[in-house]
Amino acid sequence: MTNSASARIGWTLQDCEDHFGPPVNTDWSEGPRRGYTFKHGGMTIEVYFDKAAGKVNVIEYRLPRPFFVEEIIDLMKKNIEGTDMKWIETPDKSPITDDKVNPVGYDQVYTTTQDPEGFFIECRAPFYPNRPPRSVMFTLIKGSTSGL
């Protein structure tokens, strides 16, 4: 099952509005980013723009139900379309803890290879016992080009 709600890293606000229609929550800021919330096909899409570049650099997709693995794979593919990036096959696991630092789940973390400018994309999907992910987040990250 795939979903057409697929904002992409690098899109502009106009690209998002052309694809989803007007945002339902507009122009909230968080540090060097500004964000908008869109609803599309039963999915909530939180889109953060780098204020200086005006391009999407973080996207969080949320559903009222768990994501199917195929939907996560589809979003991963769409977020690297038109780039030289490839998803690295083996994911990392990052622990999720409660406020007392007790483990309560883990993030399945996938990353791409770096592009020629040293950027890569990270995909995080939180897993909790007996509950598949209901959100998936993609972040554009500037990697180290020094080899360190």
C-alpha positions in Angstrom: 0.0 0.0 0.0 1.5 3.3 -1.0 0.4 6.9 -0.2 0.7 9.9 -2.4 1.4 12.2 0.6 5.1 12.6 -0.1 6.7 16.0 0.5 10.3 15.8 -0.4 13.6 17.1 1.0 14.5 20.2 -1.1 11.0 21.2 -2.0 9.9 24.8 -1.6 6.7 26.0 0.1 5.1 26.5 -3.3 6.0 22.8 -4.2 4.2 21.7 -1.0 1.2 23.8 -1.6 0.9 22.7 -5.2 1.0 19.0 -4.0 -1.1 19.2 -0.8 -3.1 22.5 -1.0 -2.9 25.2 1.6 -1.3 24.3 5.0 -3.6 23.7 8.0 -1.1 25.3 10.4 1.2 28.0 9.1 4.5 29.5 9.7 5.6 28.4 13.2 9.3 28.8 13.8 11.9 26.7 15.6 15.4 28.2 15.6 16.7 28.5 12.1 13.7 26.7 10.6 10.1 27.6 9.9 7.4 25.0 9.7 4.0 24.3 8.2 1.6 21.5 8.7 -0.3 19.9 5.8 -3.0 17.2 5.8 -3.2 14.9 2.8 -4.8 11.4 2.2 -5.3 10.8 6.0 -1.7 11.7 6.7 -0.3 14.7 8.7 2.9 16.1 7.2 5.0 18.5 9.3 7.4 20.3 7.0 10.3 22.4 8.2 12.1 24.8 5.9 15.6 26.2 6.3 14.9 29.9 6.7 17.9 31.0 4.7 17.5 28.5 1.8 13.7 28.3 1.7 13.8 24.6 1.1 12.5 21.6 3.0 15.2 20.1 5.3 13.0 18.1 7.7 9.8 16.2 7.1 7.7 14.2 9.5 4.9 12.0 8.2 2.3 10.9 10.8 -0.7 8.5 10.5 -3.5 7.7 12.9 -2.6 4.0 12.4 0.8 2.2 12.1 2.8 2.6 8.9 3.1 -0.5 6.6 6.7 -1.3 5.8 5.9 -0.7 2.1 4.8 2.8 2.9 8.1 3.6 4.7 10.0 2.1 1.8 8.0 4.2 -0.7 8.7 7.4 1.3 12.4 6.5 1.5 12.5 6.1 -2.3 10.6 9.4 -3.0 12.9 11.4 -0.7 16.0 10.6 -2.8 14.4 10.8 -6.3 16.5 12.9 -8.6 19.7 12.7 -6.4 22.8 10.5 -6.6 22.1 9.3 -3.0 21.4 5.7 -2.2 20.0 4.3 1.0 22.5 2.3 3.0 21.1 -1.3 3.5 21.9 -1.8 7.2 20.0 0.4 9.6 21.2 1.5 13.0 19.1 1.3 16.2 19.0 4.2 18.5 17.4 3.7 22.0 14.3 5.7 23.0 14.1 6.4 26.7 11.5 7.8 29.1 12.1 10.8 31.4 13.9 8.4 33.8 16.2 7.2 31.0 14.5 3.7 31.0 14.5 2.1 27.5 11.0 2.2 26.1 11.7 1.4 22.4 14.1 2.3 19.6 14.4 4.3 16.5 15.2 2.4 13.3 17.7 4.8 11.7 18.5 4.6 8.0 21.0 6.9 6.2 21.9 7.6 2.6 25.3 8.0 1.0 26.5 11.6 0.9 25.9 13.7 -2.2 28.7 15.6 -3.9 28.1 18.6 -1.6 28.5 16.4 1.5 24.8 16.2 2.5 23.0 13.0 3.4 19.4 12.1 4.5 18.6 10.3 7.7 15.3 8.4 8.1 14.0 7.6 11.7 11.1 5.4 12.5 10.3 4.8 16.2 9.4 1.3 17.3 7.8 0.5 20.7 7.0 -3.0 22.0 3.9 -4.3 20.3 3.5 -1.1 18.3 4.9 -0.4 14.8 5.7 3.2 13.9 3.0 5.8 13.4 5.5 8.5 12.3 8.5 8.6 10.0 11.0 11.5 10.0 13.5 12.5 7.3 16.3 15.0 8.0 18.8 16.6 5.6 22.2 16.6 7.3 25.5 18.3 6.3 28.1 15.6 6.7 31.8 15.9 7.4 33.8 16.4 4.2 37.1 16.3 6.0 37.0 12.5 6.4 37.0 12.7 10.2 
